[in-house]
Amino acid sequence: MRGNSTQLPALLHVLSHASESHQAVQALITLGELCDLGLVPETIWNTRRELSARH
């Protein structure tokens, strides 16, 4: 939460576009960590839905 939040949209874009299965697993782990940090749940869910659509 103390980091540079201007990079968050780029991070979420990368996470939602994970193409290989091991990347998808890491993306889900990272999304969980972002939840723990207090990111808006709707933002996490939208990214998760985009990731799911690719797999």
mmCIF entry with sequence, helices, sheets and N, C-alpha, C, O atoms, coordinates in Angstrom:
data_MODEL
# 
_entry.id   MODEL 
# 
_entity.id                         1 
_entity.type                       polymer 
_entity.pdbx_number_of_molecules   1 
# 
_entity_poly.entity_id                      1 
_entity_poly.type                           'polypeptide(L)' 
_entity_poly.nstd_linkage                   no 
_entity_poly.nstd_monomer                   no 
_entity_poly.pdbx_seq_one_letter_code       MRGNSTQLPALLHVLSHASESHQAVQALITLGELCDLGLVPETIWNTRRELSARH 
_entity_poly.pdbx_seq_one_letter_code_can   MRGNSTQLPALLHVLSHASESHQAVQALITLGELCDLGLVPETIWNTRRELSARH 
_entity_poly.pdbx_strand_id                 A 
# 
loop_
_entity_poly_seq.entity_id 
_entity_poly_seq.num 
_entity_poly_seq.mon_id 
_entity_poly_seq.hetero 
1 1  MET n 
1 2  ARG n 
1 3  GLY n 
1 4  ASN n 
1 5  SER n 
1 6  THR n 
1 7  GLN n 
1 8  LEU n 
1 9  PRO n 
1 10 ALA n 
1 11 LEU n 
1 12 LEU n 
1 13 HIS n 
1 14 VAL n 
1 15 LEU n 
1 16 SER n 
1 17 HIS n 
1 18 ALA n 
1 19 SER n 
1 20 GLU n 
1 21 SER n 
1 22 HIS n 
1 23 GLN n 
1 24 ALA n 
1 25 VAL n 
1 26 GLN n 
1 27 ALA n 
1 28 LEU n 
1 29 ILE n 
1 30 THR n 
1 31 LEU n 
1 32 GLY n 
1 33 GLU n 
1 34 LEU n 
1 35 CYS n 
1 36 ASP n 
1 37 LEU n 
1 38 GLY n 
1 39 LEU n 
1 40 VAL n 
1 41 PRO n 
1 42 GLU n 
1 43 THR n 
1 44 ILE n 
1 45 TRP n 
1 46 ASN n 
1 47 THR n 
1 48 ARG n 
1 49 ARG n 
1 50 GLU n 
1 51 LEU n 
1 52 SER n 
1 53 ALA n 
1 54 ARG n 
1 55 HIS n 
# 
_struct_asym.id          A 
_struct_asym.entity_id   1 
# 
loop_
_struct_conf.conf_type_id 
_struct_conf.id 
_struct_conf.pdbx_PDB_helix_id 
_struct_conf.beg_label_comp_id 
_struct_conf.beg_label_asym_id 
_struct_conf.beg_label_seq_id 
_struct_conf.pdbx_beg_PDB_ins_code 
_struct_conf.end_label_comp_id 
_struct_conf.end_label_asym_id 
_struct_conf.end_label_seq_id 
_struct_conf.pdbx_end_PDB_ins_code 
_struct_conf.beg_auth_comp_id 
_struct_conf.beg_auth_asym_id 
_struct_conf.beg_auth_seq_id 
_struct_conf.end_auth_comp_id 
_struct_conf.end_auth_asym_id 
_struct_conf.end_auth_seq_id 
_struct_conf.pdbx_PDB_helix_class 
_struct_conf.details 
_struct_conf.pdbx_PDB_helix_length 
HELX_P HELX_P1 AA1 SER A 5  ? GLN A 7  ? SER A 5  GLN A 7  5 ? 3  
HELX_P HELX_P2 AA2 LEU A 8  ? SER A 16 ? LEU A 8  SER A 16 1 ? 9  
HELX_P HELX_P3 AA3 SER A 21 ? ASP A 36 ? SER A 21 ASP A 36 1 ? 16 
HELX_P HELX_P4 AA4 PRO A 41 ? ARG A 54 ? PRO A 41 ARG A 54 1 ? 14 
# 
_struct_conf_type.id          HELX_P 
_struct_conf_type.criteria    ? 
_struct_conf_type.reference   ? 
# 
loop_
_atom_site.group_PDB 
_atom_site.id 
_atom_site.type_symbol 
_atom_site.label_atom_id 
_atom_site.label_alt_id 
_atom_site.label_comp_id 
_atom_site.label_asym_id 
_atom_site.label_entity_id 
_atom_site.label_seq_id 
_atom_site.pdbx_PDB_ins_code 
_atom_site.Cartn_x 
_atom_site.Cartn_y 
_atom_site.Cartn_z 
_atom_site.occupancy 
_atom_site.B_iso_or_equiv 
_atom_site.pdbx_formal_charge 
_atom_site.auth_seq_id 
_atom_site.auth_comp_id 
_atom_site.auth_asym_id 
_atom_site.auth_atom_id 
_atom_site.pdbx_PDB_model_num 
ATOM 1   N N  . MET A 1 1  ? 0.814   -1.195  0.000   1.00 0.00 ? 1  MET A N  1 
ATOM 2   C CA . MET A 1 1  ? 0.000   0.000   0.000   1.00 0.00 ? 1  MET A CA 1 
ATOM 3   C C  . MET A 1 1  ? 0.858   1.259   0.000   1.00 0.00 ? 1  MET A C  1 
ATOM 4   O O  . MET A 1 1  ? 0.383   2.331   -0.376  1.00 0.00 ? 1  MET A O  1 
ATOM 5   N N  . ARG A 1 2  ? 2.091   1.144   0.410   1.00 0.00 ? 2  ARG A N  1 
ATOM 6   C CA . ARG A 1 2  ? 2.961   2.319   0.433   1.00 0.00 ? 2  ARG A CA 1 
ATOM 7   C C  . ARG A 1 2  ? 3.717   2.480   -0.879  1.00 0.00 ? 2  ARG A C  1 
ATOM 8   O O  . ARG A 1 2  ? 4.500   3.417   -1.036  1.00 0.00 ? 2  ARG A O  1 
ATOM 9   N N  . GLY A 1 3  ? 3.486   1.570   -1.820  1.00 0.00 ? 3  GLY A N  1 
ATOM 10  C CA . GLY A 1 3  ? 4.203   1.631   -3.085  1.00 0.00 ? 3  GLY A CA 1 
ATOM 11  C C  . GLY A 1 3  ? 3.603   2.649   -4.040  1.00 0.00 ? 3  GLY A C  1 
ATOM 12  O O  . GLY A 1 3  ? 2.732   3.437   -3.671  1.00 0.00 ? 3  GLY A O  1 
ATOM 13  N N  . ASN A 1 4  ? 4.073   2.615   -5.241  1.00 0.00 ? 4  ASN A N  1 
ATOM 14  C CA . ASN A 1 4  ? 3.630   3.532   -6.278  1.00 0.00 ? 4  ASN A CA 1 
ATOM 15  C C  . ASN A 1 4  ? 2.344   2.982   -6.902  1.00 0.00 ? 4  ASN A C  1 
ATOM 16  O O  . ASN A 1 4  ? 2.401   2.072   -7.729  1.00 0.00 ? 4  ASN A O  1 
ATOM 17  N N  . SER A 1 5  ? 1.201   3.516   -6.519  1.00 0.00 ? 5  SER A N  1 
ATOM 18  C CA . SER A 1 5  ? -0.078  3.002   -7.004  1.00 0.00 ? 5  SER A CA 1 
ATOM 19  C C  . SER A 1 5  ? -0.356  3.370   -8.454  1.00 0.00 ? 5  SER A C  1 
ATOM 20  O O  . SER A 1 5  ? -1.320  2.871   -9.035  1.00 0.00 ? 5  SER A O  1 
ATOM 21  N N  . THR A 1 6  ? 0.458   4.226   -9.051  1.00 0.00 ? 6  THR A N  1 
ATOM 22  C CA . THR A 1 6  ? 0.242   4.563   -10.455 1.00 0.00 ? 6  THR A CA 1 
ATOM 23  C C  . THR A 1 6  ? 0.555   3.373   -11.352 1.00 0.00 ? 6  THR A C  1 
ATOM 24  O O  . THR A 1 6  ? 0.129   3.344   -12.506 1.00 0.00 ? 6  THR A O  1 
ATOM 25  N N  . GLN A 1 7  ? 1.285   2.405   -10.846 1.00 0.00 ? 7  GLN A N  1 
ATOM 26  C CA . GLN A 1 7  ? 1.631   1.214   -11.620 1.00 0.00 ? 7  GLN A CA 1 
ATOM 27  C C  . GLN A 1 7  ? 0.582   0.114   -11.508 1.00 0.00 ? 7  GLN A C  1 
ATOM 28  O O  . GLN A 1 7  ? 0.667   -0.899  -12.203 1.00 0.00 ? 7  GLN A O  1 
ATOM 29  N N  . LEU A 1 8  ? -0.404  0.305   -10.640 1.00 0.00 ? 8  LEU A N  1 
ATOM 30  C CA . LEU A 1 8  ? -1.417  -0.723  -10.403 1.00 0.00 ? 8  LEU A CA 1 
ATOM 31  C C  . LEU A 1 8  ? -2.184  -1.119  -11.665 1.00 0.00 ? 8  LEU A C  1 
ATOM 32  O O  . LEU A 1 8  ? -2.344  -2.315  -11.908 1.00 0.00 ? 8  LEU A O  1 
ATOM 33  N N  . PRO A 1 9  ? -2.663  -0.184  -12.475 1.00 0.00 ? 9  PRO A N  1 
ATOM 34  C CA . PRO A 1 9  ? -3.369  -0.596  -13.697 1.00 0.00 ? 9  PRO A CA 1 
ATOM 35  C C  . PRO A 1 9  ? -2.501  -1.467  -14.617 1.00 0.00 ? 9  PRO A C  1 
ATOM 36  O O  . PRO A 1 9  ? -2.999  -2.421  -15.215 1.00 0.00 ? 9  PRO A O  1 
ATOM 37  N N  . ALA A 1 10 ? -1.239  -1.149  -14.728 1.00 0.00 ? 10 ALA A N  1 
ATOM 38  C CA . ALA A 1 10 ? -0.340  -1.952  -15.558 1.00 0.00 ? 10 ALA A CA 1 
ATOM 39  C C  . ALA A 1 10 ? -0.163  -3.351  -14.970 1.00 0.00 ? 10 ALA A C  1 
ATOM 40  O O  . ALA A 1 10 ? -0.152  -4.339  -15.704 1.00 0.00 ? 10 ALA A O  1 
ATOM 41  N N  . LEU A 1 11 ? -0.024  -3.432  -13.651 1.00 0.00 ? 11 LEU A N  1 
ATOM 42  C CA . LEU A 1 11 ? 0.109   -4.735  -12.994 1.00 0.00 ? 11 LEU A CA 1 
ATOM 43  C C  . LEU A 1 11 ? -1.138  -5.574  -13.213 1.00 0.00 ? 11 LEU A C  1 
ATOM 44  O O  . LEU A 1 11 ? -1.040  -6.755  -13.546 1.00 0.00 ? 11 LEU A O  1 
ATOM 45  N N  . LEU A 1 12 ? -2.298  -4.985  -13.031 1.00 0.00 ? 12 LEU A N  1 
ATOM 46  C CA . LEU A 1 12 ? -3.543  -5.733  -13.229 1.00 0.00 ? 12 LEU A CA 1 
ATOM 47  C C  . LEU A 1 12 ? -3.688  -6.197  -14.673 1.00 0.00 ? 12 LEU A C  1 
ATOM 48  O O  . LEU A 1 12 ? -4.194  -7.291  -14.924 1.00 0.00 ? 12 LEU A O  1 
ATOM 49  N N  . HIS A 1 13 ? -3.254  -5.385  -15.614 1.00 0.00 ? 13 HIS A N  1 
ATOM 50  C CA . HIS A 1 13 ? -3.298  -5.775  -17.028 1.00 0.00 ? 13 HIS A CA 1 
ATOM 51  C C  . HIS A 1 13 ? -2.408  -6.995  -17.269 1.00 0.00 ? 13 HIS A C  1 
ATOM 52  O O  . HIS A 1 13 ? -2.819  -7.944  -17.937 1.00 0.00 ? 13 HIS A O  1 
ATOM 53  N N  . VAL A 1 14 ? -1.209  -6.969  -16.734 1.00 0.00 ? 14 VAL A N  1 
ATOM 54  C CA . VAL A 1 14 ? -0.283  -8.099  -16.897 1.00 0.00 ? 14 VAL A CA 1 
ATOM 55  C C  . VAL A 1 14 ? -0.871  -9.352  -16.256 1.00 0.00 ? 14 VAL A C  1 
ATOM 56  O O  . VAL A 1 14 ? -0.824  -10.432 -16.846 1.00 0.00 ? 14 VAL A O  1 
ATOM 57  N N  . LEU A 1 15 ? -1.422  -9.216  -15.057 1.00 0.00 ? 15 LEU A N  1 
ATOM 58  C CA . LEU A 1 15 ? -1.999  -10.371 -14.370 1.00 0.00 ? 15 LEU A CA 1 
ATOM 59  C C  . LEU A 1 15 ? -3.166  -10.967 -15.155 1.00 0.00 ? 15 LEU A C  1 
ATOM 60  O O  . LEU A 1 15 ? -3.301  -12.188 -15.239 1.00 0.00 ? 15 LEU A O  1 
ATOM 61  N N  . SER A 1 16 ? -3.995  -10.120 -15.720 1.00 0.00 ? 16 SER A N  1 
ATOM 62  C CA . SER A 1 16 ? -5.165  -10.618 -16.457 1.00 0.00 ? 16 SER A CA 1 
ATOM 63  C C  . SER A 1 16 ? -4.792  -11.272 -17.776 1.00 0.00 ? 16 SER A C  1 
ATOM 64  O O  . SER A 1 16 ? -5.598  -12.002 -18.353 1.00 0.00 ? 16 SER A O  1 
ATOM 65  N N  . HIS A 1 17 ? -3.583  -11.022 -18.262 1.00 0.00 ? 17 HIS A N  1 
ATOM 66  C CA . HIS A 1 17 ? -3.151  -11.580 -19.541 1.00 0.00 ? 17 HIS A CA 1 
ATOM 67  C C  . HIS A 1 17 ? -2.155  -12.736 -19.393 1.00 0.00 ? 17 HIS A C  1 
ATOM 68  O O  . HIS A 1 17 ? -1.485  -13.108 -20.357 1.00 0.00 ? 17 HIS A O  1 
ATOM 69  N N  . ALA A 1 18 ? -2.062  -13.296 -18.201 1.00 0.00 ? 18 ALA A N  1 
ATOM 70  C CA . ALA A 1 18 ? -1.177  -14.454 -18.004 1.00 0.00 ? 18 ALA A CA 1 
ATOM 71  C C  . ALA A 1 18 ? -1.649  -15.559 -18.938 1.00 0.00 ? 18 ALA A C  1 
ATOM 72  O O  . ALA A 1 18 ? -2.830  -15.905 -18.942 1.00 0.00 ? 18 ALA A O  1 
ATOM 73  N N  . SER A 1 19 ? -0.740  -16.114 -19.724 1.00 0.00 ? 19 SER A N  1 
ATOM 74  C CA . SER A 1 19 ? -1.166  -17.073 -20.744 1.00 0.00 ? 19 SER A CA 1 
ATOM 75  C C  . SER A 1 19 ? -0.871  -18.527 -20.385 1.00 0.00 ? 19 SER A C  1 
ATOM 76  O O  . SER A 1 19 ? -1.651  -19.413 -20.732 1.00 0.00 ? 19 SER A O  1 
ATOM 77  N N  . GLU A 1 20 ? 0.212   -18.783 -19.713 1.00 0.00 ? 20 GLU A N  1 
ATOM 78  C CA . GLU A 1 20 ? 0.561   -20.158 -19.364 1.00 0.00 ? 20 GLU A CA 1 
ATOM 79  C C  . GLU A 1 20 ? 0.002   -20.495 -17.984 1.00 0.00 ? 20 GLU A C  1 
ATOM 80  O O  . GLU A 1 20 ? -0.230  -19.610 -17.161 1.00 0.00 ? 20 GLU A O  1 
ATOM 81  N N  . SER A 1 21 ? -0.210  -21.793 -17.744 1.00 0.00 ? 21 SER A N  1 
ATOM 82  C CA . SER A 1 21 ? -0.865  -22.193 -16.495 1.00 0.00 ? 21 SER A CA 1 
ATOM 83  C C  . SER A 1 21 ? -0.069  -21.782 -15.259 1.00 0.00 ? 21 SER A C  1 
ATOM 84  O O  . SER A 1 21 ? -0.662  -21.369 -14.263 1.00 0.00 ? 21 SER A O  1 
ATOM 85  N N  . HIS A 1 22 ? 1.260   -21.886 -15.298 1.00 0.00 ? 22 HIS A N  1 
ATOM 86  C CA . HIS A 1 22 ? 2.037   -21.483 -14.124 1.00 0.00 ? 22 HIS A CA 1 
ATOM 87  C C  . HIS A 1 22 ? 1.963   -19.968 -13.900 1.00 0.00 ? 22 HIS A C  1 
ATOM 88  O O  . HIS A 1 22 ? 2.049   -19.500 -12.765 1.00 0.00 ? 22 HIS A O  1 
ATOM 89  N N  . GLN A 1 23 ? 1.805   -19.209 -14.984 1.00 0.00 ? 23 GLN A N  1 
ATOM 90  C CA . GLN A 1 23 ? 1.635   -17.769 -14.860 1.00 0.00 ? 23 GLN A CA 1 
ATOM 91  C C  . GLN A 1 23 ? 0.269   -17.444 -14.256 1.00 0.00 ? 23 GLN A C  1 
ATOM 92  O O  . GLN A 1 23 ? 0.144   -16.524 -13.449 1.00 0.00 ? 23 GLN A O  1 
ATOM 93  N N  . ALA A 1 24 ? -0.748  -18.200 -14.650 1.00 0.00 ? 24 ALA A N  1 
ATOM 94  C CA . ALA A 1 24 ? -2.089  -17.982 -14.118 1.00 0.00 ? 24 ALA A CA 1 
ATOM 95  C C  . ALA A 1 24 ? -2.119  -18.246 -12.618 1.00 0.00 ? 24 ALA A C  1 
ATOM 96  O O  . ALA A 1 24 ? -2.757  -17.509 -11.866 1.00 0.00 ? 24 ALA A O  1 
ATOM 97  N N  . VAL A 1 25 ? -1.432  -19.291 -12.187 1.00 0.00 ? 25 VAL A N  1 
ATOM 98  C CA . VAL A 1 25 ? -1.370  -19.596 -10.756 1.00 0.00 ? 25 VAL A CA 1 
ATOM 99  C C  . VAL A 1 25 ? -0.707  -18.449 -10.008 1.00 0.00 ? 25 VAL A C  1 
ATOM 100 O O  . VAL A 1 25 ? -1.203  -18.021 -8.965  1.00 0.00 ? 25 VAL A O  1 
ATOM 101 N N  . GLN A 1 26 ? 0.393   -17.954 -10.521 1.00 0.00 ? 26 GLN A N  1 
ATOM 102 C CA . GLN A 1 26 ? 1.072   -16.838 -9.865  1.00 0.00 ? 26 GLN A CA 1 
ATOM 103 C C  . GLN A 1 26 ? 0.206   -15.587 -9.880  1.00 0.00 ? 26 GLN A C  1 
ATOM 104 O O  . GLN A 1 26 ? 0.213   -14.819 -8.918  1.00 0.00 ? 26 GLN A O  1 
ATOM 105 N N  . ALA A 1 27 ? -0.538  -15.374 -10.961 1.00 0.00 ? 27 ALA A N  1 
ATOM 106 C CA . ALA A 1 27 ? -1.437  -14.216 -11.031 1.00 0.00 ? 27 ALA A CA 1 
ATOM 107 C C  . ALA A 1 27 ? -2.506  -14.303 -9.945  1.00 0.00 ? 27 ALA A C  1 
ATOM 108 O O  . ALA A 1 27 ? -2.833  -13.298 -9.313  1.00 0.00 ? 27 ALA A O  1 
ATOM 109 N N  . LEU A 1 28 ? -3.051  -15.500 -9.726  1.00 0.00 ? 28 LEU A N  1 
ATOM 110 C CA . LEU A 1 28 ? -4.066  -15.675 -8.687  1.00 0.00 ? 28 LEU A CA 1 
ATOM 111 C C  . LEU A 1 28 ? -3.484  -15.429 -7.297  1.00 0.00 ? 28 LEU A C  1 
ATOM 112 O O  . LEU A 1 28 ? -4.133  -14.825 -6.443  1.00 0.00 ? 28 LEU A O  1 
ATOM 113 N N  . ILE A 1 29 ? -2.274  -15.894 -7.079  1.00 0.00 ? 29 ILE A N  1 
ATOM 114 C CA . ILE A 1 29 ? -1.604  -15.651 -5.796  1.00 0.00 ? 29 ILE A CA 1 
ATOM 115 C C  . ILE A 1 29 ? -1.421  -14.153 -5.580  1.00 0.00 ? 29 ILE A C  1 
ATOM 116 O O  . ILE A 1 29 ? -1.682  -13.636 -4.494  1.00 0.00 ? 29 ILE A O  1 
ATOM 117 N N  . THR A 1 30 ? -0.976  -13.469 -6.613  1.00 0.00 ? 30 THR A N  1 
ATOM 118 C CA . THR A 1 30 ? -0.752  -12.029 -6.518  1.00 0.00 ? 30 THR A CA 1 
ATOM 119 C C  . THR A 1 30 ? -2.064  -11.285 -6.282  1.00 0.00 ? 30 THR A C  1 
ATOM 120 O O  . THR A 1 30 ? -2.102  -10.333 -5.502  1.00 0.00 ? 30 THR A O  1 
ATOM 121 N N  . LEU A 1 31 ? -3.133  -11.707 -6.944  1.00 0.00 ? 31 LEU A N  1 
ATOM 122 C CA . LEU A 1 31 ? -4.432  -11.085 -6.717  1.00 0.00 ? 31 LEU A CA 1 
ATOM 123 C C  . LEU A 1 31 ? -4.875  -11.275 -5.265  1.00 0.00 ? 31 LEU A C  1 
ATOM 124 O O  . LEU A 1 31 ? -5.442  -10.364 -4.660  1.00 0.00 ? 31 LEU A O  1 
ATOM 125 N N  . GLY A 1 32 ? -4.617  -12.449 -4.715  1.00 0.00 ? 32 GLY A N  1 
ATOM 126 C CA . GLY A 1 32 ? -4.927  -12.688 -3.304  1.00 0.00 ? 32 GLY A CA 1 
ATOM 127 C C  . GLY A 1 32 ? -4.144  -11.764 -2.393  1.00 0.00 ? 32 GLY A C  1 
ATOM 128 O O  . GLY A 1 32 ? -4.680  -11.247 -1.413  1.00 0.00 ? 32 GLY A O  1 
ATOM 129 N N  . GLU A 1 33 ? -2.880  -11.558 -2.714  1.00 0.00 ? 33 GLU A N  1 
ATOM 130 C CA . GLU A 1 33 ? -2.053  -10.650 -1.916  1.00 0.00 ? 33 GLU A CA 1 
ATOM 131 C C  . GLU A 1 33 ? -2.559  -9.210  -2.016  1.00 0.00 ? 33 GLU A C  1 
ATOM 132 O O  . GLU A 1 33 ? -2.536  -8.469  -1.033  1.00 0.00 ? 33 GLU A O  1 
ATOM 133 N N  . LEU A 1 34 ? -3.015  -8.823  -3.199  1.00 0.00 ? 34 LEU A N  1 
ATOM 134 C CA . LEU A 1 34 ? -3.572  -7.483  -3.360  1.00 0.00 ? 34 LEU A CA 1 
ATOM 135 C C  . LEU A 1 34 ? -4.853  -7.324  -2.550  1.00 0.00 ? 34 LEU A C  1 
ATOM 136 O O  . LEU A 1 34 ? -5.130  -6.248  -2.020  1.00 0.00 ? 34 LEU A O  1 
ATOM 137 N N  . CYS A 1 35 ? -5.632  -8.396  -2.456  1.00 0.00 ? 35 CYS A N  1 
ATOM 138 C CA . CYS A 1 35 ? -6.833  -8.364  -1.598  1.00 0.00 ? 35 CYS A CA 1 
ATOM 139 C C  . CYS A 1 35 ? -6.435  -8.115  -0.155  1.00 0.00 ? 35 CYS A C  1 
ATOM 140 O O  . CYS A 1 35 ? -7.040  -7.300  0.541   1.00 0.00 ? 35 CYS A O  1 
ATOM 141 N N  . ASP A 1 36 ? -5.411  -8.829  0.281   1.00 0.00 ? 36 ASP A N  1 
ATOM 142 C CA . ASP A 1 36 ? -4.944  -8.672  1.664   1.00 0.00 ? 36 ASP A CA 1 
ATOM 143 C C  . ASP A 1 36 ? -4.456  -7.259  1.948   1.00 0.00 ? 36 ASP A C  1 
ATOM 144 O O  . ASP A 1 36 ? -4.506  -6.795  3.087   1.00 0.00 ? 36 ASP A O  1 
ATOM 145 N N  . LEU A 1 37 ? -3.983  -6.578  0.910   1.00 0.00 ? 37 LEU A N  1 
ATOM 146 C CA . LEU A 1 37 ? -3.500  -5.204  1.072   1.00 0.00 ? 37 LEU A CA 1 
ATOM 147 C C  . LEU A 1 37 ? -4.629  -4.184  1.054   1.00 0.00 ? 37 LEU A C  1 
ATOM 148 O O  . LEU A 1 37 ? -4.411  -3.003  1.324   1.00 0.00 ? 37 LEU A O  1 
ATOM 149 N N  . GLY A 1 38 ? -5.835  -4.642  0.735   1.00 0.00 ? 38 GLY A N  1 
ATOM 150 C CA . GLY A 1 38 ? -6.979  -3.738  0.778   1.00 0.00 ? 38 GLY A CA 1 
ATOM 151 C C  . GLY A 1 38 ? -7.414  -3.158  -0.550  1.00 0.00 ? 38 GLY A C  1 
ATOM 152 O O  . GLY A 1 38 ? -8.156  -2.176  -0.582  1.00 0.00 ? 38 GLY A O  1 
ATOM 153 N N  . LEU A 1 39 ? -6.966  -3.746  -1.647  1.00 0.00 ? 39 LEU A N  1 
ATOM 154 C CA . LEU A 1 39 ? -7.418  -3.268  -2.948  1.00 0.00 ? 39 LEU A CA 1 
ATOM 155 C C  . LEU A 1 39 ? -8.924  -3.493  -3.066  1.00 0.00 ? 39 LEU A C  1 
ATOM 156 O O  . LEU A 1 39 ? -9.457  -4.446  -2.496  1.00 0.00 ? 39 LEU A O  1 
ATOM 157 N N  . VAL A 1 40 ? -9.596  -2.638  -3.790  1.00 0.00 ? 40 VAL A N  1 
ATOM 158 C CA . VAL A 1 40 ? -11.047 -2.736  -3.955  1.00 0.00 ? 40 VAL A CA 1 
ATOM 159 C C  . VAL A 1 40 ? -11.406 -4.104  -4.534  1.00 0.00 ? 40 VAL A C  1 
ATOM 160 O O  . VAL A 1 40 ? -10.907 -4.474  -5.597  1.00 0.00 ? 40 VAL A O  1 
ATOM 161 N N  . PRO A 1 41 ? -12.265 -4.857  -3.847  1.00 0.00 ? 41 PRO A N  1 
ATOM 162 C CA . PRO A 1 41 ? -12.606 -6.213  -4.299  1.00 0.00 ? 41 PRO A CA 1 
ATOM 163 C C  . PRO A 1 41 ? -13.131 -6.278  -5.731  1.00 0.00 ? 41 PRO A C  1 
ATOM 164 O O  . PRO A 1 41 ? -12.849 -7.236  -6.450  1.00 0.00 ? 41 PRO A O  1 
ATOM 165 N N  . GLU A 1 42 ? -13.885 -5.276  -6.146  1.00 0.00 ? 42 GLU A N  1 
ATOM 166 C CA . GLU A 1 42 ? -14.408 -5.269  -7.509  1.00 0.00 ? 42 GLU A CA 1 
ATOM 167 C C  . GLU A 1 42 ? -13.280 -5.246  -8.540  1.00 0.00 ? 42 GLU A C  1 
ATOM 168 O O  . GLU A 1 42 ? -13.382 -5.884  -9.588  1.00 0.00 ? 42 GLU A O  1 
ATOM 169 N N  . THR A 1 43 ? -12.226 -4.528  -8.250  1.00 0.00 ? 43 THR A N  1 
ATOM 170 C CA . THR A 1 43 ? -11.071 -4.458  -9.134  1.00 0.00 ? 43 THR A CA 1 
ATOM 171 C C  . THR A 1 43 ? -10.408 -5.826  -9.248  1.00 0.00 ? 43 THR A C  1 
ATOM 172 O O  . THR A 1 43 ? -10.051 -6.262  -10.342 1.00 0.00 ? 43 THR A O  1 
ATOM 173 N N  . ILE A 1 44 ? -10.247 -6.501  -8.110  1.00 0.00 ? 44 ILE A N  1 
ATOM 174 C CA . ILE A 1 44 ? -9.664  -7.838  -8.100  1.00 0.00 ? 44 ILE A CA 1 
ATOM 175 C C  . ILE A 1 44 ? -10.552 -8.795  -8.891  1.00 0.00 ? 44 ILE A C  1 
ATOM 176 O O  . ILE A 1 44 ? -10.061 -9.574  -9.707  1.00 0.00 ? 44 ILE A O  1 
ATOM 177 N N  . TRP A 1 45 ? -11.854 -8.734  -8.649  1.00 0.00 ? 45 TRP A N  1 
ATOM 178 C CA . TRP A 1 45 ? -12.780 -9.655  -9.302  1.00 0.00 ? 45 TRP A CA 1 
ATOM 179 C C  . TRP A 1 45 ? -12.775 -9.445  -10.821 1.00 0.00 ? 45 TRP A C  1 
ATOM 180 O O  . TRP A 1 45 ? -12.785 -10.418 -11.575 1.00 0.00 ? 45 TRP A O  1 
ATOM 181 N N  . ASN A 1 46 ? -12.760 -8.208  -11.269 1.00 0.00 ? 46 ASN A N  1 
ATOM 182 C CA . ASN A 1 46 ? -12.732 -7.943  -12.710 1.00 0.00 ? 46 ASN A CA 1 
ATOM 183 C C  . ASN A 1 46 ? -11.472 -8.505  -13.348 1.00 0.00 ? 46 ASN A C  1 
ATOM 184 O O  . ASN A 1 46 ? -11.529 -9.081  -14.435 1.00 0.00 ? 46 ASN A O  1 
ATOM 185 N N  . THR A 1 47 ? -10.344 -8.343  -12.686 1.00 0.00 ? 47 THR A N  1 
ATOM 186 C CA . THR A 1 47 ? -9.086  -8.888  -13.201 1.00 0.00 ? 47 THR A CA 1 
ATOM 187 C C  . THR A 1 47 ? -9.151  -10.408 -13.230 1.00 0.00 ? 47 THR A C  1 
ATOM 188 O O  . THR A 1 47 ? -8.693  -11.035 -14.186 1.00 0.00 ? 47 THR A O  1 
ATOM 189 N N  . ARG A 1 48 ? -9.716  -10.996 -12.188 1.00 0.00 ? 48 ARG A N  1 
ATOM 190 C CA . ARG A 1 48 ? -9.852  -12.456 -12.113 1.00 0.00 ? 48 ARG A CA 1 
ATOM 191 C C  . ARG A 1 48 ? -10.758 -12.975 -13.242 1.00 0.00 ? 48 ARG A C  1 
ATOM 192 O O  . ARG A 1 48 ? -10.486 -14.025 -13.824 1.00 0.00 ? 48 ARG A O  1 
ATOM 193 N N  . ARG A 1 49 ? -11.804 -12.255 -13.538 1.00 0.00 ? 49 ARG A N  1 
ATOM 194 C CA . ARG A 1 49 ? -12.699 -12.666 -14.630 1.00 0.00 ? 49 ARG A CA 1 
ATOM 195 C C  . ARG A 1 49 ? -11.995 -12.600 -15.982 1.00 0.00 ? 49 ARG A C  1 
ATOM 196 O O  . ARG A 1 49 ? -12.182 -13.481 -16.821 1.00 0.00 ? 49 ARG A O  1 
ATOM 197 N N  . GLU A 1 50 ? -11.200 -11.575 -16.195 1.00 0.00 ? 50 GLU A N  1 
ATOM 198 C CA . GLU A 1 50 ? -10.441 -11.467 -17.441 1.00 0.00 ? 50 GLU A CA 1 
ATOM 199 C C  . GLU A 1 50 ? -9.448  -12.623 -17.567 1.00 0.00 ? 50 GLU A C  1 
ATOM 200 O O  . GLU A 1 50 ? -9.300  -13.210 -18.639 1.00 0.00 ? 50 GLU A O  1 
ATOM 201 N N  . LEU A 1 51 ? -8.779  -12.939 -16.478 1.00 0.00 ? 51 LEU A N  1 
ATOM 202 C CA . LEU A 1 51 ? -7.838  -14.057 -16.477 1.00 0.00 ? 51 LEU A CA 1 
ATOM 203 C C  . LEU A 1 51 ? -8.568  -15.364 -16.778 1.00 0.00 ? 51 LEU A C  1 
ATOM 204 O O  . LEU A 1 51 ? -8.100  -16.174 -17.578 1.00 0.00 ? 51 LEU A O  1 
ATOM 205 N N  . SER A 1 52 ? -9.695  -15.560 -16.146 1.00 0.00 ? 52 SER A N  1 
ATOM 206 C CA . SER A 1 52 ? -10.475 -16.784 -16.347 1.00 0.00 ? 52 SER A CA 1 
ATOM 207 C C  . SER A 1 52 ? -10.922 -16.928 -17.803 1.00 0.00 ? 52 SER A C  1 
ATOM 208 O O  . SER A 1 52 ? -10.918 -18.034 -18.343 1.00 0.00 ? 52 SER A O  1 
ATOM 209 N N  . ALA A 1 53 ? -11.299 -15.845 -18.427 1.00 0.00 ? 53 ALA A N  1 
ATOM 210 C CA . ALA A 1 53 ? -11.750 -15.884 -19.811 1.00 0.00 ? 53 ALA A CA 1 
ATOM 211 C C  . ALA A 1 53 ? -10.649 -16.350 -20.766 1.00 0.00 ? 53 ALA A C  1 
ATOM 212 O O  . ALA A 1 53 ? -10.941 -16.870 -21.843 1.00 0.00 ? 53 ALA A O  1 
ATOM 213 N N  . ARG A 1 54 ? -9.409  -16.169 -20.380 1.00 0.00 ? 54 ARG A N  1 
ATOM 214 C CA . ARG A 1 54 ? -8.289  -16.577 -21.224 1.00 0.00 ? 54 ARG A CA 1 
ATOM 215 C C  . ARG A 1 54 ? -7.950  -18.049 -21.070 1.00 0.00 ? 54 ARG A C  1 
ATOM 216 O O  . ARG A 1 54 ? -7.210  -18.614 -21.874 1.00 0.00 ? 54 ARG A O  1 
ATOM 217 N N  . HIS A 1 55 ? -8.496  -18.662 -20.033 1.00 0.00 ? 55 HIS A N  1 
ATOM 218 C CA . HIS A 1 55 ? -8.173  -20.069 -19.781 1.00 0.00 ? 55 HIS A CA 1 
ATOM 219 C C  . HIS A 1 55 ? -9.397  -20.871 -19.918 1.00 0.00 ? 55 HIS A C  1 
ATOM 220 O O  . HIS A 1 55 ? -9.359  -22.090 -19.747 1.00 0.00 ? 55 HIS A O  1 
# 
